[in-house]
Amino acid sequence: MVRPLQFVDLIAACALFVSSIERAMPQLHGHRFTVEEQEAVRDRLRQVRAAADWVVHAIETGDTTLEESLAALLRNPGPDPA
């Protein structure tokens, strides 16, 4: 079975996220997150969850339409920590 390149890209993007988190988290052992850092991570995780929900919706329905509210969230997750 030949898979479209876009499918392979999607699988690779998911794997990259997981492997990046697996590398980053142990390096943060003992790090005390500032309030601003916590906020920044939560903002990015909101993006990740929204993107993951979009992927799930697309694979279940075939609808890959990007709604404007999701597009706005993906473009601008919130402020970066200073």
Order of alpha helices (4+ residues) and beta strands (2+ residues): alpha-alpha-alpha
